Amino acid sequence: MESPSENPFWGKTACCFTGHRPAGLPAENSGGMAALRLRLMRAVCEAADGGVRVFWAGGAQGFDQLAAEAVLLLRESRPELRLALALPAKDQADSWPSDAKQRYNRALAAADTVWYAAGRTDTGALLRRNRYLVDHADCCIAYLHRAAGGTLYTVRYALSRGIYVRNLAIPDEM
């Protein structure tokens, strides 16, 4: 078992995820995506080993979906873990391709908690969702490599609140 000095997630109880949409991630069947999935699973395991029991995801396509799926996979062997979704609105996935909707609906059905920021998805709802994620976490697992957008906003907000952020886009972080 790791000591507190070896695990930056030690003593944390809730973790949020933030990251890019599919266009900002490695290609789906690439070595880069396989490496990202491995770094993500390791980070989720490390967080759980440190005490995190609740994992908040935003439900968007891309990194949010990968993160929710990682938590659900780990929950098979660690049933004390909880997946919580903070979503902009119930219509979030209405215009998505069918495969993305199916992944979204699987996570939605398996989630332990679901919170909606608004009645419909718009920029305000997305920002409220991002702040809610951070406001309900004491650590964050991110995939940030672009200097613009909602992921950057969310990481900056987390850092401004003194929340530990593990950025999986920086391989040296693992």
Solvent accessible surface area in square Angstrom, and as a share of the most:
residue,aa,sasa,rsa
1,M,199,0.89
2,E,67,0.30
3,S,45,0.29
4,P,78,0.49
5,S,108,0.70
6,E,112,0.50
7,N,2,0.01
8,P,57,0.36
9,F,0,0.00
10,W,92,0.32
11,G,58,0.56
12,K,52,0.22
13,T,84,0.49
14,A,14,0.11
15,C,0,0.00
16,C,0,0.00
17,F,0,0.00
18,T,9,0.05
19,G,14,0.13
20,H,13,0.06
21,R,117,0.43
22,P,72,0.45
23,A,92,0.71
24,G,4,0.04
25,L,20,0.10
26,P,35,0.22
27,A,73,0.57
28,E,89,0.40
29,N,153,0.79
30,S,39,0.25
31,G,61,0.58
32,G,36,0.35
33,M,6,0.03
34,A,62,0.48
35,A,41,0.32
36,L,0,0.00
37,R,92,0.34
38,L,91,0.45
39,R,40,0.15
40,L,2,0.01
41,M,45,0.20
42,R,131,0.48
43,A,0,0.00
44,V,0,0.00
45,C,40,0.24
46,E,31,0.14
47,A,0,0.00
48,A,1,0.00
49,D,55,0.29
50,G,6,0.05
51,G,24,0.23
52,V,0,0.00
53,R,88,0.32
54,V,47,0.27
55,F,0,0.00
56,W,19,0.07
57,A,0,0.00
58,G,0,0.00
59,G,7,0.06
60,A,6,0.05
61,Q,40,0.18
62,G,6,0.06
63,F,0,0.00
64,D,10,0.05
65,Q,12,0.05
66,L,6,0.03
67,A,0,0.00
68,A,3,0.02
69,E,53,0.24
70,A,9,0.07
71,V,0,0.00
72,L,32,0.16
73,L,106,0.53
74,L,19,0.09
75,R,52,0.19
76,E,140,0.63
77,S,86,0.55
78,R,53,0.19
79,P,94,0.59
80,E,72,0.32
81,L,0,0.00
82,R,100,0.36
83,L,0,0.00
84,A,2,0.02
85,L,1,0.01
86,A,0,0.00
87,L,0,0.00
88,P,0,0.00
89,A,0,0.00
90,K,151,0.64
91,D,51,0.26
92,Q,17,0.07
93,A,8,0.06
94,D,97,0.50
95,S,107,0.69
96,W,35,0.12
97,P,80,0.50
98,S,81,0.53
99,D,93,0.48
100,A,8,0.07
101,K,67,0.28
102,Q,106,0.47
103,R,58,0.21
104,Y,12,0.05
105,N,78,0.40
106,R,146,0.53
107,A,11,0.09
108,L,51,0.25
109,A,91,0.71
110,A,33,0.26
111,A,20,0.15
112,D,67,0.35
113,T,64,0.37
114,V,55,0.32
115,W,74,0.26
116,Y,68,0.26
117,A,17,0.13
118,A,30,0.23
119,G,77,0.74
120,R,152,0.55
121,T,44,0.26
122,D,52,0.27
123,T,98,0.57
124,G,28,0.27
125,A,0,0.00
126,L,50,0.25
127,L,72,0.36
128,R,116,0.42
129,R,11,0.04
130,N,12,0.06
131,R,99,0.36
132,Y,43,0.16
133,L,3,0.02
134,V,0,0.00
135,D,67,0.35
136,H,80,0.36
137,A,13,0.10
138,D,50,0.26
139,C,0,0.00
140,C,0,0.00
141,I,0,0.00
142,A,0,0.00
143,Y,18,0.07
144,L,26,0.13
145,H,100,0.45
146,R,113,0.41
147,A,96,0.74
148,A,68,0.53
149,G,54,0.52
150,G,39,0.38
151,T,11,0.06
152,L,29,0.14
153,Y,74,0.28
154,T,1,0.01
155,V,11,0.06
156,R,154,0.56
157,Y,30,0.12
158,A,0,0.00
159,L,103,0.51
160,S,90,0.58
161,R,119,0.44
162,G,69,0.66
163,I,15,0.07
164,Y,63,0.24
165,V,21,0.12
166,R,11,0.04
167,N,20,0.10
168,L,0,0.00
169,A,25,0.19
170,I,83,0.42
171,P,90,0.57
172,D,136,0.70
173,E,65,0.29
174,M,80,0.36
